Amino acid sequence: MKNILYAPWRDEYIAGKKIEGCVFCHISTHAKEDKKSHVLYRDEHCFMVMNIYPYTPGHFMIIPHKHTDKLEELDEATWLHMSLLAQKGVRLLKEGLGAKGVNIGMNLGKGAGAGIAEHIHMHLVPRWSRDTNFITALANTRVYSTDFKKIYKKIKKLTKKYI
């Protein structure tokens, strides 16, 4: 029997317009495209955007506007602001989305596994009891259990309360 996984949300990635240069800098400088880019929040220091290849529903990132691959060179005000947004983001995911836990992480550099190594970003990944199962462990496949756009709209609405 042949296994087929249906993933229509990837159609835009395959057939869509490719962004030249740093994708995060593009999002940072194109606020008019926030809905299309799935931006949840933005201010003078950074922005929050849904991860379009999420580990679990509600996975988003906090990204400084400053283009850098070196956390150690990020100005203190921006780093502290990112940390504050992470704290508020955890509350949003737990209280607003019902997550039972949250993974927070940064992969700094290609050697650390960063998919977009040239621009630092912080991941907030909501977790639920038993959200990994045999398909993740044995087949190295993730199942996204809900509609991406539905989760984006829900979290976007929750940012007004929590962020």
C-alpha positions as CSV (number, residue, x, y, z in Angstrom):
1,M,0.0,0.0,0.0
2,K,1.3,3.5,-0.9
3,N,1.1,6.2,1.8
4,I,0.1,9.7,0.6
5,L,0.3,12.7,2.8
6,Y,-1.9,15.6,1.6
7,A,-0.3,19.0,2.2
8,P,-2.1,21.7,0.2
9,W,-0.5,24.6,2.1
10,R,2.9,23.8,0.5
11,D,1.5,24.7,-2.9
12,E,2.3,28.4,-2.4
13,Y,5.9,27.5,-1.3
14,I,6.4,25.4,-4.5
15,A,4.6,27.6,-7.0
16,G,4.7,31.0,-5.3
17,K,7.0,34.0,-5.8
18,K,10.4,33.5,-4.2
19,I,11.8,36.3,-2.0
20,E,15.3,37.5,-2.9
21,G,17.7,38.0,0.0
22,C,16.8,37.5,3.6
23,V,13.2,36.5,4.1
24,F,13.1,38.0,7.6
25,C,14.4,41.4,6.3
26,H,11.7,41.3,3.6
27,I,9.0,40.8,6.2
28,S,10.5,43.4,8.5
29,T,10.4,46.1,5.7
30,H,7.1,45.2,4.1
31,A,4.5,45.8,6.9
32,K,1.8,46.2,4.2
33,E,2.2,42.4,3.6
34,D,1.7,41.4,7.2
35,K,-1.4,39.3,6.6
36,K,0.2,37.5,3.7
37,S,3.4,37.0,5.7
38,H,1.4,35.8,8.8
39,V,2.8,38.5,11.0
40,L,1.2,38.4,14.4
41,Y,2.7,41.6,15.9
42,R,5.3,44.2,15.2
43,D,6.9,47.1,17.0
44,E,10.1,49.2,16.7
45,H,12.4,46.4,17.9
46,C,11.1,43.2,16.4
47,F,8.1,41.3,15.0
48,M,6.4,38.0,15.7
49,V,5.5,35.7,12.7
50,M,4.0,32.3,12.4
51,N,6.4,29.6,11.4
52,I,5.1,28.4,8.0
53,Y,6.7,25.0,8.6
54,P,5.6,24.5,12.2
55,Y,6.5,21.7,14.5
56,T,3.1,22.0,16.2
57,P,0.0,24.3,15.6
58,G,0.8,27.8,17.0
59,H,4.6,27.7,16.5
60,F,5.8,31.2,16.0
61,M,9.0,33.2,16.0
62,I,10.2,36.5,17.5
63,I,12.6,38.2,15.1
64,P,14.6,41.4,15.5
65,H,14.3,44.0,12.7
66,K,18.1,44.2,12.8
67,H,19.7,41.8,10.3
68,T,22.4,39.9,12.2
69,D,23.5,36.3,12.7
70,K,25.2,37.1,16.0
71,L,23.2,37.2,19.1
72,E,26.2,38.5,21.0
73,E,26.1,41.7,18.8
74,L,22.4,42.4,19.2
75,D,21.8,45.6,21.2
76,E,20.7,45.0,24.8
77,A,17.4,46.9,24.4
78,T,16.3,44.6,21.5
79,W,17.4,41.4,23.3
80,L,15.5,42.4,26.5
81,H,12.5,43.3,24.4
82,M,12.6,39.9,22.6
83,S,12.8,38.3,26.0
84,L,9.7,40.2,27.2
85,L,7.8,39.2,24.1
86,A,8.8,35.6,24.7
87,Q,7.4,35.8,28.2
88,K,4.2,37.2,26.9
89,G,4.1,34.7,24.1
90,V,4.4,31.8,26.5
91,R,1.4,33.2,28.4
92,L,-0.5,33.6,25.2
93,L,0.2,30.0,24.1
94,K,-0.7,28.5,27.6
95,E,-3.7,30.6,28.5
96,G,-5.0,31.5,25.1
97,L,-4.2,28.4,23.1
98,G,-4.3,25.9,25.9
99,A,-0.8,24.6,25.4
100,K,0.4,22.4,28.3
101,G,4.0,23.5,27.8
102,V,6.2,25.6,25.5
103,N,9.6,25.0,24.0
104,I,11.7,28.1,23.4
105,G,14.8,28.0,21.3
106,M,17.3,29.7,19.0
107,N,19.5,27.8,16.5
108,L,22.5,30.2,16.1
109,G,24.3,29.4,12.9
110,K,24.1,26.6,10.3
111,G,26.2,24.4,12.6
112,A,23.4,24.6,15.3
113,G,20.7,23.7,12.7
114,A,19.4,27.1,11.8
115,G,17.3,27.0,8.6
116,I,17.7,30.8,8.1
117,A,21.2,31.3,9.7
118,E,21.8,34.8,8.5
119,H,19.1,36.4,10.7
120,I,18.7,35.4,14.3
121,H,15.2,34.4,15.5
122,M,13.6,32.8,18.6
123,H,11.1,29.9,18.3
124,L,8.1,29.5,20.6
125,V,6.7,26.0,20.1
126,P,3.5,25.1,22.0
127,R,3.4,21.6,23.3
128,W,0.6,19.2,24.4
129,S,0.8,15.9,26.2
130,R,1.3,13.1,23.7
131,D,1.8,15.5,20.7
132,T,4.5,13.3,19.4
133,N,3.6,9.7,18.5
134,F,4.7,6.9,16.3
135,I,4.4,8.8,13.0
136,T,6.9,11.4,14.3
137,A,9.2,8.9,16.0
138,L,9.2,6.1,13.4
139,A,8.3,7.7,10.1
140,N,10.0,11.1,10.7
141,T,6.8,12.7,9.7
142,R,4.8,15.4,11.4
143,V,1.0,15.7,11.4
144,Y,-0.4,19.3,11.6
145,S,-3.7,18.7,13.3
146,T,-5.6,21.9,12.3
147,D,-5.8,24.5,9.6
148,F,-2.8,26.9,9.6
149,K,-4.8,30.0,8.7
150,K,-7.3,29.2,11.4
151,I,-4.6,29.1,14.0
152,Y,-2.9,32.3,12.6
153,K,-6.2,34.2,13.0
154,K,-6.8,32.9,16.5
155,I,-3.3,33.8,17.7
156,K,-3.4,37.2,15.9
157,K,-6.6,37.9,17.8
158,L,-5.0,36.7,21.1
159,T,-2.0,39.1,20.6
160,K,-4.4,42.0,21.3
161,K,-4.9,40.6,24.8
162,Y,-1.5,39.1,25.7
163,I,1.1,41.1,23.9
